[in-house]
Amino acid sequence: MAVVLTHATIATVDVDDRVLTDSDIRIEGSSITAIGAGGTLAALADTIIDCTSGLVLPGFVNTHTHATLALFRGLADDRIRAFWPEGGYRVPGQERFTTDDYRRSLTSACSEFLLNGVTTIADRVGDMDLYAPIIEASGLRATVGSTIVDLGGPADWGPTERLIERYGVDPSRSRIVAGIAPHALDTCSDALLAECAKRARRIGARVYLHVAQCEAEIVAIRKRGHAGALACLRCAGLTGPDVIAAHAIYLDADERDGWCADGTAICHCPASNLKIEARTLPLARFHGRTPVGLGTDWTASDNSMDMFWAMRLAALVGKMTADDPTVLTTRQMLRLATIDGARVLGIDHLVGSIEVGKRADLMVLDLTQPEMQPLHDPISNIVYSASPRSVRDVLVDGVVRVRGRKLSAG
């Protein structure tokens, strides 16, 4: 028995960015097994999802999240820049929350991601081994990392080792995989950063860390003798596409070419950066030169966890910083939220586009919603008009997780 999405408009996000009309997608198990003309792929026993008024696209890949912290929404708006580094990225009253609060927060956040069309997250927090099973149970695909620091004492590798033991690092074998997650350049010593690089290369894991997020971070690493963030990463051996740096907004102009030459991946979090630093990545200078994906960060700095908003904001502000309204086209922006994000996480061979053989991580947008009409250009509507309220159905690994805007047990 298969699941068939029938009579759909499909934004494939394949190499040619094809948009198909009146087409079927056949899903057997976790994978897409056929794409054909509308009404041709369903058998009698199949589960059929009518997409006559639906636009199917790959699920969003959110490359930087802190989902356990979703309960901080609205607690830290309109703060001065210095509040965040001096507060250690903590919000007022944070001490009153318990592990059970964080578990409930994570459960709610996973539901919100799915309802918003997100099918993959890269999530990190301290003691992630306690929380990753909640992400696993939600049905999301995820890379998870337990935050590692040694600013106040020796690094605790226990949670990371337990994640690796439980989930492994091969995304083709597990919907949840482990990464290595040093916190940031200023909260990790050079020795710890180098140890993270060594361990990651030995087991084939990716490294996830915050880089050049604030000026205080750059001041701190310069006191250690580094010229800047890029020099610090190079010293530790943390460059290349298996290193995923969130933010990268305090890179000097002369670092940008070197960064792209190294090919280090970037998680671009436009709403978070603009809110807490009033600063953003000059996206057009990096796009196409190094792997870049989009992220929402946490709800204290990006309250909505909305990848439609992230896509639109990245495009519009990116055009402004480039002083060029022709850059960062709608097709490029949709790719940033899907296949490019998958490439950042090393899973583009599995998800991020709608192609035979790939996993069925999909969303269906409701074309009867006012914001989706008229449909002159489906990709334009996705990037500049759609919102989470447009999301009707979501599948992850071929399992229906949202149906008719309601969470499904799968």
ZALUM-555966 format. One record per residue (C-alpha): residue number from 1; x, y, z. Coordinates in nm, 3 decimals. Layout:
BEGIN
SITE/NUM/X/Y/Z
...
This chain:
BEGIN
SITE/1/0.000/0.000/0.000
SITE/2/0.129/0.343/-0.095
SITE/3/0.042/0.707/-0.035
SITE/4/-0.036/0.901/-0.352
SITE/5/-0.060/1.278/-0.377
SITE/6/-0.277/1.321/-0.683
SITE/7/-0.352/1.601/-0.932
SITE/8/-0.098/1.835/-0.771
SITE/9/0.101/2.133/-0.882
SITE/10/0.458/2.045/-0.782
SITE/11/0.755/2.276/-0.719
SITE/12/1.021/2.008/-0.751
SITE/13/1.329/2.218/-0.658
SITE/14/1.525/1.975/-0.873
SITE/15/1.832/2.080/-1.069
SITE/16/1.611/2.255/-1.326
SITE/17/1.365/2.400/-1.071
SITE/18/1.081/2.240/-1.264
SITE/19/0.720/2.320/-1.177
SITE/20/0.484/2.038/-1.278
SITE/21/0.110/2.073/-1.319
SITE/22/-0.163/1.813/-1.267
SITE/23/0.082/1.550/-1.148
SITE/24/0.090/1.255/-0.907
SITE/25/0.356/1.161/-0.652
SITE/26/0.364/0.797/-0.542
SITE/27/0.522/0.721/-0.204
SITE/28/0.607/0.370/-0.092
SITE/29/0.746/0.339/0.257
SITE/30/0.965/0.642/0.320
SITE/31/1.054/0.718/-0.041
SITE/32/0.915/0.873/-0.357
SITE/33/0.889/0.590/-0.610
SITE/34/0.721/0.763/-0.903
SITE/35/0.614/1.102/-1.037
SITE/36/0.366/1.101/-1.321
SITE/37/0.063/1.254/-1.484
SITE/38/-0.233/1.333/-1.264
SITE/39/-0.457/1.037/-1.190
SITE/40/-0.215/0.772/-1.318
SITE/41/-0.022/0.645/-1.014
SITE/42/-0.282/0.533/-0.759
SITE/43/-0.387/0.172/-0.705
SITE/44/-0.704/0.054/-0.536
SITE/45/-0.557/-0.002/-0.189
SITE/46/-0.353/0.319/-0.178
SITE/47/-0.410/0.615/0.051
SITE/48/-0.496/0.903/-0.179
SITE/49/-0.447/1.269/-0.088
SITE/50/-0.630/1.493/-0.332
SITE/51/-0.408/1.787/-0.426
SITE/52/-0.627/1.933/-0.698
SITE/53/-0.612/2.260/-0.502
SITE/54/-0.269/2.192/-0.359
SITE/55/0.086/2.304/-0.430
SITE/56/0.343/2.043/-0.323
SITE/57/0.699/2.139/-0.237
SITE/58/0.982/1.991/-0.030
SITE/59/0.955/2.036/0.344
SITE/60/1.163/2.320/0.484
SITE/61/1.507/2.246/0.625
SITE/62/1.566/2.471/0.926
SITE/63/1.942/2.468/0.976
SITE/64/1.964/2.634/1.318
SITE/65/1.715/2.594/1.604
SITE/66/1.696/2.577/1.983
SITE/67/1.354/2.417/2.018
SITE/68/1.369/2.344/2.391
SITE/69/1.380/2.721/2.444
SITE/70/1.051/2.792/2.265
SITE/71/0.897/2.894/2.597
SITE/72/1.113/3.212/2.593
SITE/73/0.897/3.369/2.322
SITE/74/0.833/3.735/2.400
SITE/75/1.062/3.754/2.703
SITE/76/1.348/3.953/2.550
SITE/77/1.236/4.206/2.291
SITE/78/1.402/4.541/2.217
SITE/79/1.721/4.481/2.415
SITE/80/2.048/4.665/2.364
SITE/81/2.325/4.466/2.195
SITE/82/2.532/4.441/2.512
SITE/83/2.247/4.274/2.700
SITE/84/2.300/3.945/2.519
SITE/85/2.673/3.879/2.560
SITE/86/2.672/4.015/2.915
SITE/87/2.376/3.795/2.997
SITE/88/2.521/3.487/2.833
SITE/89/2.221/3.474/2.597
SITE/90/1.990/3.425/2.891
SITE/91/1.648/3.581/2.931
SITE/92/1.506/3.742/3.245
SITE/93/1.356/3.480/3.475
SITE/94/1.512/3.188/3.289
SITE/95/1.622/3.031/3.617
SITE/96/1.264/2.948/3.710
SITE/97/1.221/2.695/3.429
SITE/98/1.276/2.324/3.493
SITE/99/1.371/2.024/3.281
SITE/100/1.003/1.934/3.260
SITE/101/0.927/2.284/3.133
SITE/102/1.188/2.240/2.861
SITE/103/1.044/1.904/2.764
SITE/104/0.699/2.055/2.725
SITE/105/0.850/2.347/2.534
SITE/106/1.024/2.112/2.295
SITE/107/0.709/1.908/2.236
SITE/108/0.520/2.225/2.149
SITE/109/0.801/2.355/1.927
SITE/110/0.817/2.032/1.727
SITE/111/0.443/2.059/1.663
SITE/112/0.485/2.420/1.557
SITE/113/0.764/2.332/1.316
SITE/114/0.554/2.063/1.150
SITE/115/0.249/2.287/1.123
SITE/116/0.477/2.553/0.966
SITE/117/0.597/2.311/0.697
SITE/118/0.936/2.237/0.853
SITE/119/1.036/1.871/0.815
SITE/120/1.404/1.890/0.920
SITE/121/1.576/2.081/1.200
SITE/122/1.933/2.111/1.323
SITE/123/1.885/2.157/1.695
SITE/124/2.121/2.207/1.986
SITE/125/2.101/2.261/2.360
SITE/126/2.283/2.148/2.671
SITE/127/2.206/1.788/2.779
SITE/128/2.051/1.713/2.442
SITE/129/2.056/1.341/2.523
SITE/130/1.764/1.411/2.757
SITE/131/1.562/1.588/2.490
SITE/132/1.641/1.422/2.156
SITE/133/1.389/1.140/2.211
SITE/134/1.112/1.402/2.208
SITE/135/1.227/1.525/1.865
SITE/136/1.246/1.164/1.749
SITE/137/0.891/1.092/1.870
SITE/138/0.754/1.401/1.694
SITE/139/0.835/1.257/1.352
SITE/140/1.072/1.536/1.249
SITE/141/1.401/1.465/1.079
SITE/142/1.684/1.620/1.279
SITE/143/2.051/1.662/1.346
SITE/144/2.097/1.704/1.720
SITE/145/2.393/1.826/1.921
SITE/146/2.461/1.874/2.290
SITE/147/2.626/2.208/2.359
SITE/148/2.989/2.179/2.469
SITE/149/3.177/2.456/2.653
SITE/150/3.485/2.481/2.871
SITE/151/3.468/2.847/2.972
SITE/152/3.389/2.762/3.336
SITE/153/3.553/2.421/3.363
SITE/154/3.636/2.104/3.171
SITE/155/3.409/2.015/2.881
SITE/156/3.150/1.742/2.947
SITE/157/3.152/1.501/2.654
SITE/158/2.902/1.262/2.814
SITE/159/2.580/1.389/2.649
SITE/160/2.749/1.402/2.305
SITE/161/2.883/1.050/2.340
SITE/162/2.541/0.922/2.443
SITE/163/2.379/1.089/2.141
SITE/164/2.633/0.935/1.906
SITE/165/2.585/0.593/2.065
SITE/166/2.205/0.612/2.031
SITE/167/2.164/0.775/1.691
SITE/168/2.492/0.752/1.504
SITE/169/2.605/1.003/1.244
SITE/170/2.476/0.847/0.920
SITE/171/2.156/1.020/0.800
SITE/172/2.081/0.739/0.556
SITE/173/2.038/0.500/0.849
SITE/174/1.851/0.715/1.101
SITE/175/1.600/1.001/1.082
SITE/176/1.781/1.150/1.384
SITE/177/2.159/1.184/1.373
SITE/178/2.413/1.328/1.613
SITE/179/2.652/1.614/1.551
SITE/180/2.923/1.773/1.761
SITE/181/2.818/2.112/1.895
SITE/182/3.077/2.340/2.056
SITE/183/2.893/2.650/2.168
SITE/184/3.090/2.942/2.022
SITE/185/3.441/3.072/1.964
SITE/186/3.444/3.276/2.284
SITE/187/3.298/3.008/2.513
SITE/188/3.525/2.731/2.389
SITE/189/3.904/2.731/2.418
SITE/190/4.124/2.676/2.116
SITE/191/4.208/2.332/2.255
SITE/192/3.841/2.236/2.281
SITE/193/3.765/2.360/1.931
SITE/194/4.054/2.153/1.796
SITE/195/3.933/1.849/1.990
SITE/196/3.586/1.891/1.837
SITE/197/3.738/1.896/1.489
SITE/198/3.946/1.587/1.564
SITE/199/3.657/1.384/1.703
SITE/200/3.419/1.487/1.426
SITE/201/3.658/1.386/1.148
SITE/202/3.731/1.055/1.319
SITE/203/3.364/0.948/1.324
SITE/204/3.232/1.138/1.022
SITE/205/3.014/1.383/1.213
SITE/206/2.939/1.743/1.131
SITE/207/3.033/2.026/1.368
SITE/208/2.775/2.292/1.458
SITE/209/2.871/2.613/1.634
SITE/210/2.792/2.984/1.667
SITE/211/3.046/3.202/1.488
SITE/212/3.085/3.581/1.472
SITE/213/2.744/3.641/1.628
SITE/214/2.839/3.949/1.829
SITE/215/3.121/4.198/1.866
SITE/216/3.209/4.079/2.216
SITE/217/3.289/3.736/2.073
SITE/218/3.537/3.886/1.827
SITE/219/3.698/4.095/2.103
SITE/220/3.741/3.779/2.313
SITE/221/3.911/3.574/2.043
SITE/222/4.138/3.862/1.947
SITE/223/4.258/3.864/2.307
SITE/224/4.360/3.502/2.244
SITE/225/4.574/3.616/1.954
SITE/226/4.344/3.553/1.657
SITE/227/4.296/3.815/1.387
SITE/228/3.926/3.729/1.366
SITE/229/3.672/3.450/1.349
SITE/230/3.812/3.294/1.033
SITE/231/4.163/3.278/1.179
SITE/232/4.027/3.115/1.494
SITE/233/3.842/2.850/1.295
SITE/234/4.146/2.779/1.079
SITE/235/4.366/2.744/1.385
SITE/236/4.132/2.478/1.523
SITE/237/4.095/2.295/1.191
SITE/238/3.728/2.389/1.182
SITE/239/3.680/2.488/0.819
SITE/240/3.515/2.318/0.525
SITE/241/3.164/2.200/0.439
SITE/242/3.143/1.964/0.739
SITE/243/3.155/2.269/0.969
SITE/244/2.827/2.458/1.002
SITE/245/2.857/2.810/1.141
SITE/246/2.547/2.991/1.258
SITE/247/2.530/3.368/1.194
SITE/248/2.877/3.482/1.069
SITE/249/2.764/3.846/1.080
SITE/250/3.083/3.993/1.231
SITE/251/3.325/3.890/0.959
SITE/252/3.557/4.160/0.828
SITE/253/3.537/4.234/0.458
SITE/254/3.878/4.074/0.402
SITE/255/3.760/3.752/0.572
SITE/256/3.472/3.688/0.334
SITE/257/3.674/3.567/0.036
SITE/258/3.880/3.340/0.259
SITE/259/3.567/3.201/0.416
SITE/260/3.422/3.114/0.077
SITE/261/3.752/2.965/-0.037
SITE/262/3.741/2.732/0.266
SITE/263/3.382/2.635/0.183
SITE/264/3.259/2.649/0.541
SITE/265/2.879/2.629/0.563
SITE/266/2.666/2.912/0.705
SITE/267/2.327/2.901/0.876
SITE/268/2.178/3.239/0.793
SITE/269/1.929/3.353/1.061
SITE/270/1.810/3.692/0.935
SITE/271/1.530/3.763/1.185
SITE/272/1.744/3.668/1.486
SITE/273/2.040/3.876/1.373
SITE/274/1.835/4.181/1.288
SITE/275/1.647/4.169/1.616
SITE/276/1.939/4.131/1.856
SITE/277/2.222/4.294/1.661
SITE/278/2.047/4.516/1.403
SITE/279/2.292/4.353/1.163
SITE/280/2.274/4.084/0.899
SITE/281/2.483/3.866/0.672
SITE/282/2.546/4.022/0.329
SITE/283/2.385/3.715/0.179
SITE/284/2.450/3.790/-0.188
SITE/285/2.826/3.792/-0.121
SITE/286/2.813/3.433/0.005
SITE/287/2.532/3.280/-0.197
SITE/288/2.668/3.040/-0.459
SITE/289/3.021/3.062/-0.318
SITE/290/2.984/2.856/0.000
SITE/291/2.703/2.636/0.135
SITE/292/2.428/2.850/0.293
SITE/293/2.101/2.747/0.454
SITE/294/1.832/2.934/0.646
SITE/295/1.753/2.909/1.015
SITE/296/1.513/3.058/1.267
SITE/297/1.731/3.034/1.581
SITE/298/1.533/3.054/1.909
SITE/299/1.211/3.230/2.004
SITE/300/1.383/3.495/2.217
SITE/301/1.541/3.633/1.901
SITE/302/1.306/3.509/1.627
SITE/303/0.970/3.476/1.793
SITE/304/0.786/3.310/1.504
SITE/305/1.000/3.008/1.402
SITE/306/0.857/3.072/1.055
SITE/307/1.068/2.969/0.755
SITE/308/0.840/3.153/0.512
SITE/309/0.925/3.471/0.700
SITE/310/1.295/3.379/0.708
SITE/311/1.294/3.326/0.332
SITE/312/1.121/3.654/0.258
SITE/313/1.326/3.858/0.503
SITE/314/1.654/3.710/0.376
SITE/315/1.558/3.796/0.020
SITE/316/1.445/4.152/0.082
SITE/317/1.720/4.254/0.321
SITE/318/1.970/4.070/0.101
SITE/319/1.867/4.282/-0.193
SITE/320/1.908/4.594/0.019
SITE/321/2.258/4.505/0.142
SITE/322/2.361/4.421/-0.215
SITE/323/2.203/4.742/-0.346
SITE/324/2.065/4.528/-0.626
SITE/325/1.698/4.424/-0.657
SITE/326/1.784/4.152/-0.910
SITE/327/1.988/3.932/-0.674
SITE/328/1.851/3.647/-0.462
SITE/329/1.573/3.540/-0.696
SITE/330/1.262/3.357/-0.585
SITE/331/1.397/3.026/-0.709
SITE/332/1.726/3.079/-0.528
SITE/333/1.544/3.163/-0.205
SITE/334/1.324/2.853/-0.221
SITE/335/1.638/2.648/-0.272
SITE/336/1.798/2.810/0.035
SITE/337/1.504/2.694/0.246
SITE/338/1.506/2.340/0.105
SITE/339/1.781/2.174/-0.099
SITE/340/2.057/2.418/0.000
SITE/341/1.973/2.371/0.368
SITE/342/1.980/1.996/0.313
SITE/343/2.324/2.033/0.153
SITE/344/2.448/2.227/0.457
SITE/345/2.339/1.937/0.678
SITE/346/2.481/1.674/0.443
SITE/347/2.141/1.523/0.359
SITE/348/2.075/1.664/0.012
SITE/349/2.102/1.312/-0.130
SITE/350/1.799/1.224/0.081
SITE/351/1.573/1.532/0.102
SITE/352/1.531/1.889/-0.016
SITE/353/1.383/1.824/-0.359
SITE/354/1.101/1.617/-0.506
SITE/355/1.265/1.343/-0.708
SITE/356/1.223/0.969/-0.746
SITE/357/1.437/0.789/-0.491
SITE/358/1.437/1.069/-0.235
SITE/359/1.264/1.053/0.101
SITE/360/0.910/1.182/0.104
SITE/361/0.957/1.495/0.317
SITE/362/0.687/1.714/0.166
SITE/363/0.435/1.986/0.238
SITE/364/0.114/2.074/0.057
SITE/365/0.004/2.436/0.043
SITE/366/-0.365/2.517/0.011
SITE/367/-0.421/2.706/-0.313
SITE/368/-0.769/2.810/-0.203
SITE/369/-0.620/3.045/0.057
SITE/370/-0.646/3.412/-0.050
SITE/371/-0.270/3.470/-0.025
SITE/372/-0.209/3.193/-0.280
SITE/373/-0.427/3.347/-0.551
SITE/374/-0.384/3.411/-0.835
SITE/375/-0.116/3.153/-0.917
SITE/376/0.076/3.327/-1.194
SITE/377/0.407/3.191/-1.059
SITE/378/0.391/2.920/-0.790
SITE/379/0.745/2.982/-0.666
SITE/380/0.682/3.355/-0.634
SITE/381/0.375/3.279/-0.424
SITE/382/0.573/3.044/-0.200
SITE/383/0.846/3.299/-0.131
SITE/384/0.654/3.627/-0.118
SITE/385/0.293/3.537/-0.034
SITE/386/0.264/3.209/0.157
SITE/387/0.269/3.174/0.534
SITE/388/0.219/2.892/0.785
SITE/389/-0.157/2.934/0.746
SITE/390/-0.109/2.820/0.384
SITE/391/0.025/2.480/0.498
SITE/392/-0.239/2.208/0.464
SITE/393/-0.052/1.876/0.483
SITE/394/0.300/1.767/0.582
SITE/395/0.475/1.433/0.537
SITE/396/0.809/1.322/0.682
SITE/397/0.968/0.998/0.565
SITE/398/0.641/0.918/0.391
SITE/399/0.438/0.945/0.710
SITE/400/0.155/1.200/0.720
SITE/401/0.233/1.428/1.015
SITE/402/-0.010/1.712/0.936
SITE/403/-0.341/1.660/0.756
SITE/404/-0.588/1.938/0.695
SITE/405/-0.387/2.176/0.919
SITE/406/-0.410/1.937/1.213
SITE/407/-0.136/1.722/1.359
SITE/408/-0.167/1.356/1.272
SITE/409/-0.051/1.065/1.485
SITE/410/0.132/0.931/1.180
